[in-house]
């Protein structure tokens, strides 16, 4: 495919991404203003003076009609102005971007391991028969149907506190009651923090792999079952190739492309769905910060978190779509 058509295709995807972000943040605005119990100022600073409350409401336009509030909100979203007050030096997006590498470390590792193990088991499921095939299939379905945070609560209770098989997460982030962060926190070396987090990452990664294994496993199995009926596979067998060679070189290679599409979406779904995992294990990631923001209805933190998750998902989908369009010109049609 020509480079110009790829650029046009990418441009259309980017325009669609901007529209998607606009719609997502508009829905979020409606949801935030539909929660009973008062606005952000009432939730975050119930005992503040009337002057302080009036200043905070003026900052986010909460003292204006709903339409003006919406326009102010959308302007802040697309100008990345997530300050609670004008004098704030570090806003919610700075906090989330600081913790984003830790979230990507946890969920990225889990996603990669899930697809590597899922691809291996998917190939074996097609070639193996008997009790192991049924055992792996049944176990994967059961684990996939169980909410991950339930496994996290019980596994943490048993294997961290009761039996001390796995160490707890060694890094604790304090001082988030109002989600103001001292600048010294953002100057801490991420590499040192990541090295300290590695031992405590084993159990949450194990849970995420157990829950997420069924998706790539059965997707690859189904795709390989379809590809195995193609004439070129019959020809490969007729040439005398071993069954393992046929599966790995011909069947699995053609069946991996749908996994690439699925992985781009699944990464964002795992991150968004694993917010409770971070909270249960006290993992210093954007999920923990976002839940703390939800407790106090902190508009800047919630908005920045949803915006960041949406952007991550859209970027991953655009990259995969462009790669597919480059490899298969029919995608653009």
C-alpha positions as CSV (number, residue, x, y, z in Angstrom):
1,X,0.0,0.0,0.0
2,X,1.2,3.5,-0.8
3,X,2.4,5.8,1.9
4,X,-0.2,8.4,1.0
5,X,-3.1,6.0,1.6
6,X,-1.5,5.0,4.9
7,X,-1.4,8.7,6.0
8,X,-5.0,9.2,4.9
9,X,-6.0,6.1,6.8
10,X,-4.1,7.2,9.9
11,X,-5.6,10.7,9.7
12,X,-9.1,9.3,9.7
13,X,-8.3,7.2,12.7
14,X,-6.9,10.2,14.6
15,X,-10.1,12.2,13.8
16,X,-12.2,9.3,15.1
17,X,-10.1,9.1,18.2
18,X,-10.6,12.8,19.0
19,X,-14.4,12.4,18.5
20,X,-14.3,9.3,20.8
21,X,-12.5,11.2,23.5
22,X,-15.0,14.0,23.3
23,X,-17.9,11.6,23.7
24,X,-16.3,9.7,26.5
25,X,-15.5,12.9,28.5
26,X,-19.0,14.3,27.8
27,X,-20.6,11.1,29.2
28,X,-18.2,11.4,32.2
29,X,-19.4,14.9,32.8
30,X,-23.0,13.7,32.9
31,X,-22.2,10.9,35.3
32,X,-20.2,13.2,37.7
33,X,-23.1,15.6,37.9
34,X,-25.7,12.8,38.4
35,X,-24.1,11.5,41.6
36,X,-26.2,12.5,44.7
37,X,-24.7,13.9,47.8
38,X,-23.3,17.2,46.6
39,X,-20.6,18.4,44.2
40,X,-16.9,18.0,44.3
41,X,-16.4,20.9,46.8
42,X,-18.9,19.5,49.3
43,X,-17.3,16.0,49.1
44,X,-13.7,17.1,49.3
45,X,-13.9,20.0,51.8
46,X,-17.1,19.6,53.8
47,X,-15.7,21.7,56.7
48,X,-14.1,24.5,54.6
49,X,-15.1,28.1,54.9
50,X,-17.7,29.6,52.6
51,X,-15.0,31.7,50.9
52,X,-12.8,28.6,50.1
53,X,-15.8,26.7,48.8
54,X,-16.8,29.7,46.6
55,X,-13.3,29.9,45.2
56,X,-13.2,26.2,44.3
57,X,-16.7,26.3,42.7
58,X,-15.6,29.3,40.7
59,X,-12.5,27.5,39.5
60,X,-14.5,24.7,37.9
61,X,-17.6,26.8,37.1
62,X,-19.8,24.9,39.6
63,X,-21.6,28.1,40.5
64,X,-22.7,28.6,36.8
65,X,-25.6,27.0,34.8
66,X,-25.1,23.5,33.6
67,X,-24.2,24.4,30.0
68,X,-21.5,26.8,31.1
69,X,-20.2,24.1,33.5
70,X,-20.0,21.7,30.6
71,X,-18.1,24.2,28.4
72,X,-15.6,24.9,31.2
73,X,-15.1,21.2,31.8
74,X,-14.5,20.3,28.2
75,X,-12.1,23.2,27.8
76,X,-10.1,22.0,30.8
77,X,-10.1,18.4,29.5
78,X,-8.7,19.3,26.1
79,X,-6.2,21.9,27.4
80,X,-5.0,19.4,30.0
81,X,-5.7,21.8,32.8
82,X,-6.4,19.4,35.7
83,X,-5.5,21.8,38.5
84,X,-7.9,21.9,41.5
85,X,-7.0,25.5,42.1
86,X,-5.0,28.0,40.0
87,X,-2.1,28.1,42.4
88,X,-1.5,24.3,42.3
89,X,1.9,23.5,40.8
90,X,1.3,19.8,40.2
91,X,-2.0,18.8,38.8
92,X,-3.8,15.5,38.6
93,X,-2.3,14.6,35.2
94,X,1.2,15.0,36.6
95,X,0.4,12.6,39.4
96,X,-1.1,10.0,37.0
97,X,1.8,10.3,34.6
98,X,4.2,9.7,37.4
99,X,2.4,6.5,38.4
100,X,1.7,5.4,34.8
101,X,5.0,3.4,34.4
102,X,4.2,1.3,37.4
103,X,0.7,0.5,36.1
104,X,2.2,-0.4,32.7
105,X,4.9,-2.5,34.4
106,X,2.2,-4.5,36.2
107,X,-0.4,-4.9,33.5
108,X,2.0,-4.9,30.6
109,X,3.9,-7.8,32.1
110,X,0.7,-9.7,32.8
111,X,-0.6,-9.1,29.3
112,X,2.6,-10.3,27.6
113,X,2.8,-13.4,29.8
114,X,-0.9,-14.1,29.2
115,X,-0.5,-14.1,25.4
116,X,2.7,-16.0,25.4
117,X,1.3,-18.8,27.6
118,X,-2.1,-18.6,25.8
119,X,-0.4,-19.0,22.4
120,X,1.6,-22.0,23.7
121,X,-1.4,-23.7,25.3
122,X,-3.6,-22.8,22.3
123,X,-1.2,-24.6,20.0
124,X,-1.1,-27.6,22.3
125,X,-4.8,-27.8,22.7
126,X,-5.3,-28.2,19.0
127,X,-2.8,-31.1,18.8
128,X,-3.4,-32.8,22.2
129,X,-6.5,-34.7,23.1
130,X,-7.7,-36.3,26.4
131,X,-7.8,-35.2,30.0
132,X,-5.1,-32.4,29.7
133,X,-7.1,-30.6,27.0
134,X,-10.3,-30.8,29.1
135,X,-8.5,-29.8,32.3
136,X,-6.8,-26.7,30.8
137,X,-10.0,-25.6,29.0
138,X,-12.2,-26.0,32.0
139,X,-9.8,-24.4,34.4
140,X,-9.3,-21.4,32.1
141,X,-13.1,-20.9,31.7
142,X,-13.6,-21.0,35.5
143,X,-10.8,-18.5,36.2
144,X,-12.0,-16.2,33.4
145,X,-15.5,-16.2,34.9
146,X,-14.3,-15.3,38.4
147,X,-13.8,-11.5,39.1
148,X,-10.1,-10.8,39.4
149,X,-10.5,-8.7,42.6
150,X,-12.1,-11.6,44.4
151,X,-9.1,-13.8,43.7
152,X,-6.9,-10.9,44.7
153,X,-8.5,-10.5,48.1
154,X,-8.3,-14.2,49.0
155,X,-4.9,-14.8,47.5
156,X,-3.5,-11.8,49.3
157,X,-5.0,-13.0,52.6
158,X,-3.7,-16.5,52.2
159,X,-0.4,-16.2,50.4
160,X,0.8,-12.8,51.8
161,X,-0.5,-12.5,55.3
162,X,-1.3,-16.1,56.5
163,X,1.4,-18.2,54.9
164,X,3.9,-15.4,53.8
165,X,4.7,-17.2,50.6
166,X,4.7,-13.9,48.6
167,X,6.0,-10.6,49.9
168,X,3.7,-7.6,50.1
169,X,4.2,-4.5,47.9
170,X,7.2,-2.7,49.4
171,X,6.3,0.8,48.3
172,X,3.6,2.8,50.0
173,X,2.3,6.2,48.7
174,X,0.9,8.3,51.5
175,X,-0.6,11.8,51.6
176,X,-3.3,11.3,49.0
177,X,-6.3,12.2,51.2
178,X,-6.7,15.4,49.2
179,X,-4.6,14.3,46.2
180,X,-2.0,17.1,46.7
181,X,1.5,15.8,46.1
182,X,4.7,17.3,47.1
183,X,7.1,18.0,44.3
184,X,9.8,15.9,46.0
185,X,7.7,12.8,45.3
186,X,7.9,13.3,41.5
187,X,11.7,13.6,41.7
188,X,12.1,10.1,43.1
189,X,13.9,7.8,40.8
190,X,11.3,5.5,39.0
191,X,14.0,2.8,38.4
192,X,14.7,2.5,42.1
193,X,11.0,2.3,42.9
194,X,10.4,-0.4,40.2
195,X,13.3,-2.5,41.6
196,X,11.7,-2.3,45.0
197,X,8.3,-3.3,43.6
198,X,9.4,-6.4,41.6
199,X,9.1,-8.9,44.5
200,X,5.6,-7.7,45.4
201,X,4.6,-7.8,41.8
202,X,4.7,-11.6,41.5
203,X,1.3,-12.4,43.1
204,X,-0.8,-9.7,41.3
205,X,0.8,-10.7,38.0
206,X,0.0,-14.3,38.7
207,X,-3.6,-13.5,39.3
208,X,-3.9,-11.3,36.2
209,X,-2.4,-14.1,34.1
210,X,-4.7,-16.7,35.5
211,X,-7.8,-14.5,34.8
212,X,-6.6,-13.3,31.4
213,X,-5.3,-16.6,30.0
214,X,-8.6,-17.8,28.6
215,X,-9.0,-15.0,26.1
216,X,-5.9,-15.5,23.9
217,X,-6.0,-19.3,24.5
218,X,-9.5,-19.8,23.0
219,X,-9.1,-17.1,20.4
220,X,-6.0,-18.8,19.0
221,X,-7.5,-22.2,19.3
222,X,-10.6,-21.2,17.3
223,X,-8.5,-19.4,14.7
224,X,-6.1,-22.3,14.3
225,X,-9.1,-24.7,13.9
226,X,-10.3,-22.6,11.0
227,X,-6.9,-22.2,9.4
228,X,-6.2,-25.9,9.8
229,X,-8.8,-26.6,7.1
230,X,-7.1,-24.5,4.5
231,X,-5.6,-26.2,1.4
232,X,-2.1,-25.0,2.1
233,X,-2.1,-26.8,5.4
234,X,-3.0,-30.0,3.7
235,X,-0.2,-29.4,1.2
236,X,2.3,-28.9,4.0
237,X,1.3,-32.2,5.6
238,X,1.5,-33.9,2.2
239,X,5.1,-32.7,1.9
240,X,6.0,-34.8,4.9
241,X,6.3,-32.0,7.5
242,X,5.9,-33.0,11.1
243,X,2.7,-32.0,12.9
244,X,4.6,-29.6,15.1
245,X,6.1,-27.9,12.1
246,X,2.8,-27.6,10.4
247,X,1.2,-26.1,13.5
248,X,4.0,-23.6,14.3
249,X,5.1,-22.6,10.8
250,X,1.8,-22.5,8.9
251,X,-1.3,-22.7,11.1
252,X,-0.2,-20.7,14.2
253,X,1.5,-18.0,12.1
254,X,-1.7,-17.3,10.1
255,X,-3.8,-17.4,13.3
256,X,-1.7,-14.8,15.2
257,X,-3.0,-11.7,13.4
258,X,-6.4,-11.7,15.2
259,X,-4.4,-11.9,18.5
260,X,-2.7,-8.7,17.6
261,X,-6.0,-6.9,17.3
262,X,-7.3,-8.4,20.5
263,X,-4.2,-7.5,22.5
264,X,-4.4,-3.8,21.6
265,X,-7.9,-3.7,23.1
266,X,-7.3,-6.1,25.9
267,X,-4.4,-4.1,27.3
268,X,-6.6,-1.1,28.0
269,X,-9.4,-3.4,29.3
270,X,-7.0,-5.2,31.7
271,X,-5.7,-1.8,33.0
272,X,-9.2,-0.4,33.5
273,X,-10.6,-3.6,34.9
274,X,-7.6,-4.1,37.1
275,X,-8.0,-0.9,39.1
276,X,-9.3,-2.9,42.0
277,X,-6.3,-5.2,41.8
278,X,-4.0,-2.2,42.4
279,X,-6.1,-1.1,45.3
280,X,-6.3,-4.5,46.9
281,X,-2.5,-5.0,46.7
282,X,-1.8,-1.3,47.5
283,X,0.1,-1.0,44.2
284,X,1.2,2.5,43.5
285,X,-0.5,3.0,40.1
286,X,-3.1,5.1,38.4
287,X,-5.8,2.7,39.6
288,X,-5.0,3.5,43.2
289,X,-5.0,7.2,42.5
290,X,-8.2,7.0,40.5
291,X,-10.0,5.2,43.3
292,X,-8.9,7.8,45.8
293,X,-10.2,10.4,43.5
294,X,-13.6,8.6,43.3
295,X,-13.9,8.5,47.0
296,X,-13.9,12.3,47.3
297,X,-15.5,12.9,43.8
298,X,-12.3,14.7,42.8
299,X,-13.2,16.0,39.3
300,X,-9.6,16.7,38.2
301,X,-8.3,13.2,39.2
302,X,-11.3,11.3,37.8
303,X,-11.2,13.3,34.5
304,X,-7.5,12.9,34.1
305,X,-7.6,9.2,34.8
306,X,-10.5,8.4,32.4
307,X,-8.8,10.7,29.8
308,X,-5.5,8.8,30.1
309,X,-7.1,5.3,29.9
310,X,-9.1,6.4,26.9
311,X,-6.0,7.7,25.1
312,X,-4.0,4.6,25.9
313,X,-6.7,2.4,24.4
314,X,-7.1,4.5,21.3
315,X,-3.4,4.8,20.6
316,X,-3.0,1.0,20.9
317,X,-5.9,0.5,18.5
318,X,-4.7,3.0,16.0
319,X,-1.2,1.4,15.9
320,X,-2.6,-2.0,15.3
321,X,-5.0,-0.7,12.7
322,X,-2.2,1.0,10.8
323,X,0.0,-2.1,11.0
324,X,-2.9,-4.2,9.7
325,X,-3.6,-1.7,6.9
326,X,0.1,-1.8,5.9
327,X,0.1,-5.6,5.8
328,X,-3.4,-6.1,4.3
329,X,-4.6,-3.4,1.9
330,X,-8.2,-4.7,2.2
331,X,-8.4,-3.2,5.6
332,X,-8.7,0.3,4.2
333,X,-11.5,-0.6,1.8
